[in-house]
């Protein structure tokens, strides 16, 4: 095996190790991870908030035992593959050892460590963006039309994982038009490749059509409940933090596009960055939506720095440049990862507050970063729901109804009761109700913000209603979430639920 491959393998192993050791055992899975894992039980060509790719990986995880190790393995794998693509990009640009080491270190010690910790569509999304950029680079260098076909397949993979990649396509079009790469529009293979991409994503588009395009309804809800709190200046500030340790490498890439002759034919990458960032700023997007832009620029920047640091005296700065990303990233290790207990975070609250990490989507300051708070209290909830279920003799005719997808998914994952079947009127769970059996009892899980703690709405429907517990973890986002046991229905609960599901779907 070539020494380069051995070094690359070493970086890959380091990447995997970091993904596991930077999570303190006190943290559980994230609320979004539960939803994606539950999709394995309901395979389809689309879902309310995401395309189907994540459900396919969830099915594989399920076959492997559904353990936390595998839940964390796949985002780490996609992160490692992103590292490989950056490495191969540097090789394509004729970079040497310095560029390879600088690029790899810049990828490993970046925000990708945190992003690759969570089982969400984000990790394969970053991989898809990086791979698509790499394929474009290969086409520019070779003018071999096979790379257009690879681009079509890669775009389809990215689209079936997360619709976010559509912004990359939108940003690339004007970039192609204003550069010498516009000749691609005269290549019929370009249109064949686009046709292949359309064919591959067609099943998902058909699913969207049949189900009333829930993606647009999801985006509208996202804009009303979350993006309304996004500040455009904060978006731009976050861009500086994602790769703070290697920001000088990224900036070097842009300098190279302007003044380094061998990189002039790659200006399409610089223009696409400007168009996409401008679009995200206009739409008030979340900061992490743009992370996929940066890995490819680490490759360009590393190769350019290798050239300018090759002089008689400047070459002595190379070790400094290689170690700098790690040194600058060390402070981030203390605040950007769930490697401190909630109590320790509270003791160092000002550090987190200075970086805006305690500000949630509701625009308010809290004790923990929102992602960390979303990894607390779930086991407690599942255990208390299991106790509630044990108090009901007629489990076969009992419905477990939750207020949101996080609660339902966490109970389904952590419950000791096999196939407990928690559902919710929230997210994809609204499509997963089983109403083929008469419902006589309900275990109700309600958020602390519930405006009917006395259950006045349900009192006429059941003989007895009892509040049996709540989440007490003070650091959980779900703190105060209550559990109620509703026994012996006095009316047709199935019909009530059918009407409410239909009403909710029509409202959406």
C-alpha positions as CSV (number, residue, x, y, z in Angstrom):
1,X,0.0,0.0,0.0
2,X,1.3,3.4,-0.9
3,X,2.4,5.6,2.0
4,X,-0.1,8.3,0.9
5,X,-3.0,5.7,1.3
6,X,-1.6,4.7,4.7
7,X,-1.6,8.3,5.8
8,X,-5.1,8.9,4.5
9,X,-6.3,5.7,6.3
10,X,-4.7,7.2,9.5
11,X,-6.8,10.4,9.1
12,X,-9.9,8.3,8.5
13,X,-9.4,6.3,11.7
14,X,-8.7,9.6,13.6
15,X,-12.0,11.0,12.2
16,X,-13.9,7.9,13.4
17,X,-12.3,8.0,16.9
18,X,-13.1,11.7,17.4
19,X,-16.7,11.2,16.4
20,X,-17.2,8.8,19.3
21,X,-15.0,10.2,22.1
22,X,-16.3,13.8,21.8
23,X,-19.8,12.8,23.1
24,X,-20.1,12.5,26.9
25,X,-22.1,9.3,27.9
26,X,-24.6,11.5,29.7
27,X,-26.1,12.5,26.4
28,X,-28.7,10.4,24.7
29,X,-29.7,10.4,21.0
30,X,-31.0,13.6,19.5
31,X,-34.7,14.1,18.8
32,X,-34.2,14.2,15.0
33,X,-32.3,10.9,15.1
34,X,-35.3,9.1,16.6
35,X,-37.6,10.3,13.7
36,X,-35.1,9.1,11.1
37,X,-34.6,5.8,12.8
38,X,-38.4,5.2,12.9
39,X,-38.6,5.7,9.2
40,X,-37.0,2.3,8.8
41,X,-40.3,0.8,9.9
42,X,-42.2,2.8,7.3
43,X,-40.2,2.7,4.1
44,X,-41.5,5.0,1.3
45,X,-40.3,7.2,-1.5
46,X,-40.7,10.3,0.6
47,X,-41.5,11.8,4.0
48,X,-43.0,15.0,5.3
49,X,-39.6,16.7,5.9
50,X,-37.0,14.7,4.1
51,X,-36.5,12.5,1.0
52,X,-36.1,8.7,1.3
53,X,-32.3,8.2,1.5
54,X,-32.1,8.4,5.3
55,X,-34.8,5.8,5.7
56,X,-32.7,3.4,3.6
57,X,-29.7,3.9,6.0
58,X,-32.1,3.5,8.9
59,X,-33.2,0.1,7.6
60,X,-29.6,-1.0,7.4
61,X,-29.0,0.2,11.0
62,X,-32.2,-1.7,12.0
63,X,-30.8,-4.9,10.5
64,X,-27.5,-4.3,12.4
65,X,-29.4,-4.2,15.7
66,X,-30.4,-0.6,15.9
67,X,-27.6,0.1,18.5
68,X,-26.2,3.5,19.2
69,X,-22.8,2.5,17.8
70,X,-24.3,2.1,14.3
71,X,-26.4,5.2,14.7
72,X,-23.2,7.1,15.1
73,X,-21.2,5.1,12.6
74,X,-23.0,6.2,9.4
75,X,-22.7,10.0,9.9
76,X,-19.0,9.4,10.8
77,X,-18.7,7.3,7.6
78,X,-20.1,10.1,5.4
79,X,-17.7,12.5,7.1
80,X,-14.8,10.3,6.4
81,X,-15.8,10.0,2.8
82,X,-15.9,13.8,2.6
83,X,-12.3,13.8,3.8
84,X,-11.4,11.3,1.1
85,X,-13.0,13.4,-1.6
86,X,-11.0,16.5,-0.4
87,X,-7.8,14.4,-0.4
88,X,-8.5,13.2,-4.0
89,X,-9.3,16.8,-5.0
90,X,-5.9,17.9,-3.8
91,X,-4.3,15.1,-5.7
92,X,-6.2,16.1,-8.8
93,X,-4.9,19.6,-8.4
94,X,-1.3,18.2,-8.2
95,X,-0.9,19.0,-4.6
96,X,2.0,17.5,-2.6
97,X,2.4,16.3,0.9
98,X,2.1,19.7,2.5
99,X,-1.3,20.4,0.7
100,X,-2.6,16.9,1.5
101,X,-1.7,17.2,5.2
102,X,-3.1,20.8,5.5
103,X,-6.3,19.8,3.7
104,X,-6.9,16.7,5.8
105,X,-6.2,18.5,9.1
106,X,-8.5,21.3,8.0
107,X,-11.3,18.9,7.3
108,X,-10.9,16.8,10.5
109,X,-10.6,19.7,12.9
110,X,-13.7,21.7,11.8
111,X,-17.4,22.0,12.4
112,X,-17.8,18.7,10.5
113,X,-16.9,16.8,13.7
114,X,-20.0,18.2,15.4
115,X,-22.2,17.8,12.3
116,X,-21.0,14.2,11.8
117,X,-22.0,13.3,15.3
118,X,-25.8,13.4,14.6
119,X,-27.7,10.9,12.5
120,X,-29.3,13.4,10.2
121,X,-29.4,14.0,6.4
122,X,-26.7,16.7,6.9
123,X,-23.6,14.5,6.8
124,X,-24.5,12.9,3.4
125,X,-25.6,16.3,2.2
126,X,-22.1,17.7,2.8
127,X,-20.6,14.7,1.1
128,X,-22.9,15.2,-1.9
129,X,-22.0,18.8,-2.3
130,X,-18.2,18.0,-2.0
131,X,-18.4,15.1,-4.4
132,X,-20.4,17.1,-7.0
133,X,-17.8,19.9,-6.9
134,X,-15.0,17.3,-7.3
135,X,-16.8,15.8,-10.3
136,X,-17.1,19.2,-11.9
137,X,-13.4,19.7,-11.4
138,X,-12.7,16.3,-13.1
139,X,-14.8,17.3,-16.0
140,X,-13.1,20.7,-16.4
141,X,-9.7,19.0,-16.4
142,X,-10.6,16.2,-18.7
143,X,-13.6,17.4,-20.7
144,X,-14.7,13.7,-20.6
145,X,-18.5,13.5,-20.8
146,X,-18.6,10.5,-18.4
147,X,-18.1,13.0,-15.5
148,X,-21.4,14.7,-16.5
149,X,-23.1,11.4,-16.0
150,X,-21.5,11.0,-12.6
151,X,-22.6,14.5,-11.8
152,X,-26.2,13.6,-12.6
153,X,-26.1,10.6,-10.4
154,X,-24.4,12.5,-7.6
155,X,-27.0,15.3,-7.8
156,X,-29.8,12.7,-7.6
157,X,-28.2,11.0,-4.6
158,X,-28.0,14.4,-2.9
159,X,-31.5,15.3,-3.8
160,X,-32.9,12.0,-2.5
161,X,-31.1,12.7,0.7
162,X,-31.9,16.4,1.3
163,X,-33.4,19.0,-1.0
164,X,-30.8,21.5,0.2
165,X,-28.6,20.5,-2.8
166,X,-31.0,22.2,-5.1
167,X,-29.4,25.5,-4.0
168,X,-26.1,24.2,-5.3
169,X,-27.7,23.6,-8.7
170,X,-29.3,27.1,-8.6
171,X,-26.0,28.7,-7.8
172,X,-24.0,26.7,-10.4
173,X,-26.2,27.8,-13.3
174,X,-25.3,31.5,-13.4
175,X,-21.7,30.6,-12.5
176,X,-21.5,28.5,-15.6
177,X,-23.0,31.2,-17.7
178,X,-20.4,33.9,-16.7
179,X,-17.3,31.7,-17.1
180,X,-15.8,29.8,-20.0
181,X,-17.5,26.7,-18.8
182,X,-20.6,27.9,-20.6
183,X,-19.7,25.7,-23.5
184,X,-21.2,22.8,-21.5
185,X,-24.6,24.0,-22.7
186,X,-23.6,22.8,-26.2
187,X,-22.7,19.4,-25.0
188,X,-25.7,17.0,-25.5
189,X,-24.3,14.7,-22.8
190,X,-25.1,17.4,-20.3
191,X,-28.8,17.2,-21.1
192,X,-28.7,13.4,-21.1
193,X,-27.1,13.5,-17.6
194,X,-29.8,15.9,-16.4
195,X,-32.4,13.6,-17.8
196,X,-30.8,10.7,-15.8
197,X,-30.9,12.8,-12.6
198,X,-34.5,13.6,-13.2
199,X,-35.4,10.0,-13.8
200,X,-33.6,8.9,-10.6
201,X,-35.5,11.5,-8.4
202,X,-38.8,10.9,-10.2
203,X,-40.2,8.4,-7.7
204,X,-39.7,11.0,-4.9
205,X,-41.3,13.7,-7.0
206,X,-44.3,11.5,-7.7
207,X,-44.6,10.8,-4.0
208,X,-44.6,14.5,-3.3
209,X,-47.3,15.1,-5.9
210,X,-49.5,12.3,-4.6
211,X,-49.2,13.6,-1.0
212,X,-49.8,17.2,-1.9
213,X,-46.1,18.4,-1.9
214,X,-45.6,18.3,1.9
215,X,-42.1,19.7,1.4
216,X,-43.5,23.1,0.6
217,X,-45.8,23.0,3.6
218,X,-42.8,21.9,5.7
219,X,-40.7,24.9,4.4
220,X,-43.6,27.3,5.1
221,X,-43.8,26.0,8.7
222,X,-40.1,26.2,9.0
223,X,-40.1,29.8,7.8
224,X,-42.9,30.8,10.2
225,X,-41.6,29.0,13.3
226,X,-37.8,29.0,13.0
227,X,-36.3,31.1,10.1
228,X,-38.3,34.1,11.3
229,X,-35.8,34.2,14.2
230,X,-32.8,33.9,12.0
231,X,-30.6,37.1,11.8
232,X,-28.8,37.6,8.5
233,X,-25.8,39.0,10.3
234,X,-25.7,35.9,12.5
235,X,-25.8,33.7,9.4
236,X,-22.7,35.5,8.0
237,X,-21.0,35.3,11.4
238,X,-21.6,31.6,11.6
239,X,-19.8,31.1,8.3
240,X,-16.6,32.4,9.9
241,X,-16.9,29.9,12.8
242,X,-17.5,26.7,10.9
243,X,-13.9,26.4,9.7
244,X,-12.4,29.0,12.0
245,X,-9.1,27.1,12.4
246,X,-8.6,26.8,8.6
247,X,-10.3,30.1,7.5
248,X,-6.9,31.2,6.1
249,X,-6.9,28.2,3.8
250,X,-10.4,29.0,2.5
251,X,-9.5,32.7,2.0
252,X,-6.4,31.5,0.1
253,X,-8.6,29.7,-2.4
254,X,-10.4,32.9,-3.3
255,X,-7.1,34.7,-3.7
256,X,-5.9,32.0,-5.9
257,X,-9.0,32.2,-8.2
258,X,-8.1,35.9,-8.7
259,X,-4.3,35.9,-9.1
260,X,-3.1,32.4,-9.6
261,X,-3.1,31.6,-13.4
262,X,-3.5,27.7,-13.1
263,X,-6.7,28.2,-11.1
264,X,-8.4,30.7,-13.4
265,X,-10.3,27.9,-15.2
266,X,-11.8,27.0,-11.8
267,X,-13.4,30.4,-11.1
268,X,-16.8,28.7,-11.5
269,X,-16.3,27.5,-7.9
270,X,-15.7,31.0,-6.6
271,X,-18.7,32.4,-8.4
272,X,-21.0,29.6,-7.3
273,X,-20.0,30.3,-3.7
274,X,-21.0,34.0,-4.0
275,X,-24.3,33.2,-5.7
276,X,-25.3,30.5,-3.2
277,X,-24.3,32.5,-0.1
278,X,-26.2,35.5,-1.5
279,X,-29.3,33.3,-2.0
280,X,-29.0,31.9,1.6
281,X,-28.7,35.4,3.0
282,X,-31.7,36.6,1.1
283,X,-33.8,33.6,2.3
284,X,-32.6,34.0,5.9
285,X,-31.4,30.4,5.9
286,X,-29.8,28.7,8.9
287,X,-26.1,29.0,8.9
288,X,-25.3,25.2,8.6
289,X,-27.2,25.0,5.3
290,X,-24.0,26.4,3.6
291,X,-21.4,24.1,5.2
292,X,-21.3,21.9,2.0
293,X,-19.7,24.8,0.2
294,X,-16.4,24.8,2.1
295,X,-14.6,21.4,1.9
296,X,-13.8,21.9,-1.8
297,X,-12.2,25.3,-1.0
298,X,-10.0,23.7,1.6
299,X,-8.5,21.7,-1.2
300,X,-7.9,24.7,-3.5
301,X,-6.5,26.8,-0.6
302,X,-4.2,24.0,0.5
303,X,-2.7,23.6,-3.0
304,X,-2.3,27.3,-3.5
305,X,-0.6,27.8,-0.1
306,X,1.8,25.0,-1.0
307,X,2.9,27.0,-4.0
308,X,3.4,30.3,-2.2
309,X,5.1,28.7,0.8
310,X,7.7,27.0,-1.4
311,X,10.3,29.8,-1.4
312,X,13.7,29.6,0.3
313,X,12.4,31.1,3.6
314,X,8.7,30.8,3.3
315,X,8.9,27.0,3.3
316,X,9.7,27.2,7.0
317,X,6.2,28.5,7.6
318,X,4.7,25.2,6.4
319,X,4.8,23.5,9.8
320,X,3.1,26.5,11.3
321,X,0.4,26.4,8.6
322,X,-0.2,22.7,9.3
323,X,-0.5,23.0,13.0
324,X,-2.5,26.3,13.0
325,X,-5.9,24.7,12.2
326,X,-5.5,22.4,15.2
327,X,-4.3,25.1,17.6
328,X,-7.1,27.5,16.6
329,X,-9.7,24.7,16.8
330,X,-8.7,23.6,20.3
331,X,-10.9,26.4,22.0
332,X,-13.8,25.2,19.9
333,X,-13.4,21.7,21.3
334,X,-14.4,23.1,24.7
335,X,-17.8,24.6,23.6
336,X,-19.0,23.2,20.3
337,X,-19.3,19.5,21.3
338,X,-21.3,17.6,23.9
339,X,-18.2,16.6,25.7
340,X,-19.1,18.4,28.9
341,X,-21.9,17.5,31.3
342,X,-24.8,19.9,31.6
343,X,-23.5,21.0,35.0
344,X,-20.1,21.8,33.6
345,X,-21.7,23.8,30.8
346,X,-23.6,25.9,33.3
347,X,-20.3,26.6,35.1
348,X,-18.8,27.9,31.9
349,X,-22.0,29.5,30.5
350,X,-20.3,32.8,29.4
351,X,-18.1,30.9,27.0
352,X,-21.1,29.4,25.2
353,X,-23.0,32.7,25.3
354,X,-20.2,34.6,23.7
355,X,-20.5,32.4,20.6
356,X,-24.3,32.5,20.6
357,X,-24.6,28.8,21.4
358,X,-27.2,29.2,24.1
359,X,-29.6,31.0,21.8
360,X,-32.3,28.6,20.6
361,X,-34.6,28.8,17.6
362,X,-37.1,30.6,19.8
363,X,-34.7,33.5,20.0
364,X,-34.1,33.1,23.8
365,X,-31.1,32.2,25.9
366,X,-31.1,28.8,27.7
367,X,-28.8,26.7,29.9
368,X,-27.6,24.4,27.2
369,X,-27.1,24.6,23.4
370,X,-30.4,23.5,21.8
371,X,-28.9,20.4,20.2
372,X,-27.5,19.3,23.6
373,X,-30.9,19.9,25.3
374,X,-32.5,17.8,22.6
375,X,-30.3,14.9,23.9
376,X,-31.6,14.9,27.4
377,X,-34.6,13.4,29.2
378,X,-35.6,10.7,26.6
379,X,-34.7,7.6,28.6
380,X,-36.6,9.0,31.6
381,X,-39.6,9.6,29.4
382,X,-39.5,6.0,27.9
383,X,-39.2,4.5,31.4
384,X,-42.1,6.4,32.8
385,X,-44.2,5.6,29.8
386,X,-43.4,1.9,30.2
387,X,-44.6,2.1,33.8
388,X,-47.8,3.8,32.6
389,X,-48.3,1.0,30.0
390,X,-47.8,-1.6,32.7
391,X,-50.8,-0.2,34.6
392,X,-53.1,-1.0,31.7
393,X,-54.3,-4.6,31.4
394,X,-55.7,-4.2,27.8
395,X,-52.5,-3.2,26.0
396,X,-53.7,-4.4,22.6
397,X,-56.3,-1.7,22.5
398,X,-54.2,1.1,23.9
399,X,-52.8,4.0,21.9
400,X,-49.7,5.9,22.8
401,X,-50.2,9.4,21.5
402,X,-47.5,12.0,21.8
403,X,-47.4,15.8,21.3
404,X,-44.3,15.8,19.0
405,X,-42.1,13.5,16.9
406,X,-39.2,13.6,19.4
407,X,-41.3,12.1,22.1
408,X,-42.8,9.4,19.9
409,X,-39.4,8.5,18.4
410,X,-37.6,8.4,21.7
411,X,-40.3,6.2,23.3
412,X,-40.1,3.8,20.3
413,X,-36.3,3.6,20.6
414,X,-35.8,3.4,24.3
415,X,-38.9,1.6,25.5
416,X,-38.4,-1.9,26.9
417,X,-41.8,-2.9,25.4
418,X,-41.4,-4.4,21.9
419,X,-43.2,-2.5,19.2
420,X,-44.8,-0.1,21.6
421,X,-46.0,2.0,18.6
422,X,-45.9,5.6,19.8
423,X,-47.4,8.0,17.3
424,X,-48.0,11.8,17.1
425,X,-50.0,14.2,15.0
426,X,-46.6,15.8,14.3
427,X,-44.2,15.2,11.3
428,X,-44.3,11.8,9.6
429,X,-46.0,10.1,12.5
430,X,-49.4,11.5,11.4
431,X,-49.2,9.0,8.6
432,X,-48.3,6.0,10.8
433,X,-51.4,5.7,13.0
434,X,-52.9,2.1,13.2
435,X,-56.6,2.5,13.5
436,X,-57.5,-1.1,12.5
437,X,-58.2,-2.0,16.1
438,X,-60.7,-0.4,18.5
439,X,-58.9,2.1,20.9
440,X,-60.2,1.8,24.4
441,X,-57.3,3.4,26.3
442,X,-54.8,6.2,25.6
443,X,-51.4,7.1,27.1
444,X,-51.1,10.8,26.4
445,X,-47.7,12.5,26.3
446,X,-48.0,16.3,26.4
447,X,-45.4,19.1,26.3
448,X,-45.0,21.4,29.3
449,X,-46.6,24.3,27.3
450,X,-49.8,22.3,26.9
451,X,-52.8,24.7,27.6
452,X,-55.1,22.0,28.9
453,X,-53.3,20.3,31.8
454,X,-56.6,19.3,33.4
455,X,-57.5,17.3,30.2
456,X,-60.9,19.0,30.0
457,X,-61.1,18.1,26.3
458,X,-60.7,14.4,27.0
459,X,-62.7,14.1,30.2
460,X,-66.1,13.4,28.5
461,X,-64.4,10.7,26.4
462,X,-63.0,8.4,29.1
463,X,-64.1,7.0,32.4
464,X,-60.8,7.9,34.2
465,X,-57.9,10.2,33.5
466,X,-54.7,10.3,35.6
467,X,-51.5,12.2,35.4
468,X,-48.8,9.6,36.2
469,X,-45.5,11.4,35.6
470,X,-43.4,14.0,33.9
471,X,-39.9,14.6,32.6
472,X,-37.9,16.1,35.5
473,X,-34.5,16.4,34.0
474,X,-33.8,20.2,34.4
475,X,-31.6,20.3,31.3
476,X,-34.0,18.6,28.9
477,X,-35.7,20.7,26.3
478,X,-38.7,18.5,27.2
479,X,-38.6,19.3,30.9
480,X,-42.1,19.3,32.3
481,X,-43.5,17.0,29.5
482,X,-46.4,15.1,31.2
483,X,-47.7,11.6,30.9
484,X,-51.5,10.9,31.3
485,X,-53.3,7.5,31.4
486,X,-56.8,7.7,29.9
487,X,-58.8,4.5,30.5
488,X,-62.1,3.0,29.2
489,X,-63.2,5.1,26.3
490,X,-66.9,6.2,26.4
491,X,-66.9,7.2,22.7
492,X,-65.5,6.1,19.4
493,X,-61.8,7.2,19.7
494,X,-60.9,5.8,16.3
495,X,-63.4,8.0,14.5
496,X,-62.3,11.0,16.5
497,X,-58.7,10.4,15.5
498,X,-59.6,9.8,11.8
499,X,-61.4,13.2,11.7
500,X,-58.5,15.0,13.5
501,X,-55.9,13.4,11.2
502,X,-57.9,14.5,8.1
503,X,-58.3,18.0,9.5
504,X,-54.6,18.4,10.4
505,X,-53.6,17.2,6.9
506,X,-56.0,19.6,5.2
507,X,-54.6,22.5,7.4
508,X,-51.1,21.6,6.4
